[in-house]
Amino acid sequence: MSGFAFKQFKIQQSNTAMKVSTDGVMLGAWVNLNNTKYLLDIGCGTGLLSLMCKQRQPDLHVDAVEIDSGAVKDARVNIKRSPWSEITVYQGDIQSFECQCQFDVVICNPPYFNNSLKGPSKARNTARHTDSLTFEALINVFLRVSHRESRLAVILPCKEAQQLQSIASANGLSLLRHCLVSSTSEKGPTRSMMEFQYAQPYAIQVEALCIYQQDKTYSGDFIELCKDFYLKM
């Protein structure tokens, strides 16, 4: 059985197209959960982000939405076996999701391939390509399920992050936090973690994160970010 063990929970991923990734772990550890009671996980996959956020803040109310049936199966198993079985997983298109509350935080590790060659796996294409959730649709969902103090947290490749930022700005959202992620200090950033809100901040909080040191071991900053989750940190 395909799986991944963290310090407080395990991830079964035999039925999902997209496995546990460093991107997801970084986002789940980085997202700001201060003053958060209700959280929505869009495209939850295996349930990784929902479980990480519940580990960090056990009193959170978490709703998770996933369109792929295989991923939903894995997510429900993972949540049932975790200390936080009260997380609710809904199967369906997030654009049809009828929320029962306004969420304080919406978190998403979204698909980002656009107009690129697709593979034979329908589930993997759904998870990777924006056909299933365009950036415009993601922003529209956030506007629908949020209130004026809500925040949206995402991770994307840097080029696609610029596209999302433009769409967010055009819809009245402002960038609050921005973390540029590089594999090493010698290489340029490849990922952007971004947090948006409605109000214009006094200043954008810009951070830089290198995953590895020159000797290919994890950097101190990466360990500090992820140490509550990875087994060998």
Buried (B, 14 or more C-beta within 10 A) or exposed (E): EEBBEBEBBBBBBEBBBBBBBBBBBBBBBBBBBEEBEBBBBBBBBBBBBBBBBBBBBEEBBBBBBBBBEBBBBBBBBBBEEBEBEEBBBBBEEBBEBEBEEBBBBBBBBBBBBEEEEEEEEEBBBBBBBBEBBBBBBBBBBBBEBBEEEBBBBBBBBEEBBEBBBEBBEEBEBBBBBBBBBBBEEEEEBBBBBBBBBBEEEEEEEEEEBBBBBEEEEBBEBBBEBBEBBBEEE
